[in-house]
Amino acid sequence: MVFRNIALFIFILFSFTAKASFILLPMDETSQQNHLKAYGITYWCLDKKYKASWLLNYRGGSFLLPDANEIRKECQIRGVSFEILSDADEQAILNEIASPSQNMENVILEKAPKIAVYTPKGKQPWDDAVTLVLTYAEIPFTPIYDTEVLSDQLVLYDWLHLHHEDFTGQYGKFYGSYRNAPWYIEQKKEAENLAHQLGFSKVSQEKVAVAKKIRDFVIGGGFMFAMCSATDSFDIALSAEGVDICESMFDGDPSEANYQSKLNYSNSFAFKDFILERRPERYEFSDIDMTEKRTVPMEKDYFTLMEFSAKWDPIPSMLCQNHTQLIKGFMGQTTAFDSKLVKSNMLILGSCELNGEVRYLHGQKGKGMFSFYGGHDPEDYQHKVGDAPTMLDLHPNSPGYRLILNNVLFPAARKKQQKT
């Protein structure tokens, strides 16, 4: 009798184990203890050649993985919440998602994208929110800079990130406040030396050449994600190709007369009709940025994510997956974009109607795509030079950082044509 009971127990246990075929990483507000590292687990699975699915709008954009001991162990090590599903559980979820009445979709993730981060040597990880969150989520990336870009190494990657950069050759417009600071003097010298080594007489000429290589990377099918000043300075550099917009303290000679009228807005990715900031002492590139035009106080500074049809428009739906539609605002050299200066063919992903500003947008260029995200650090409201680094262990469920990681995983998805 005892033997039979033991045998029955073993049979039941075996049956349960046999039916536990899937792992769900829930991404809703209450179930997931570390949203950011959940992306890292999903990337890790793809890198290990496991199949994975992104369940758009299901419990905050959850991830469905096969059940394997090493995946369970990795979740436990990284502190990621997971649920074990039977075949019947998984089928019930997929049936719910497939229902025409549900704004949900099951997107297959095919491969781990190869990630490059455009960043100069010596840059601290906390100077770049994407580098910071990739490191925290344990998603591997390769730092590259001008030498690699100009030698056509972008073809090795699927995804490129640009952060607090200046593609105009004006050294970040730090001249007004920091022109006598040792770090500014050293960075200016290093930029000039690099430009000369690469065969350019001016930093501005070298930077526009870099911007054009990045443009070609996107046109050829790459995915680019930019934050903070990399967004507007990139478009400005492309629109000002062949035009000297730099004053003498930046490149040794005066800017070109009437340079504003010589800008070619058709060359830019996202912005139109912008007016450049001519004064070198102002920490601003143009009127694209809303930093000095905003009226919202810090405690009321939020922006709203747009809602899309997951079945018909999976691309913007992926980029907006979150456990909340209301995202806490944060500032940067380029905080947000003036909605009047955003091209009509851009897809607005997040905006603050109170200020008439766009915080997050997406577009297509050639065979590739790009996203622009305003602000510097989603958990540091007003990041300043020399500020202490953000400790992401204190913000493992950050909605603002989730938007970055949506973009990281987006190129892994099996491509579907957007319907609208």
Summary of the structure (lengths in Angstrom):
residues: 420
radius of gyration: 23.5
end to end distance: 66.4
largest distance: 98.7
contacts: 1422
relative contact order: 0.14
helix: 40%
strand: 18%
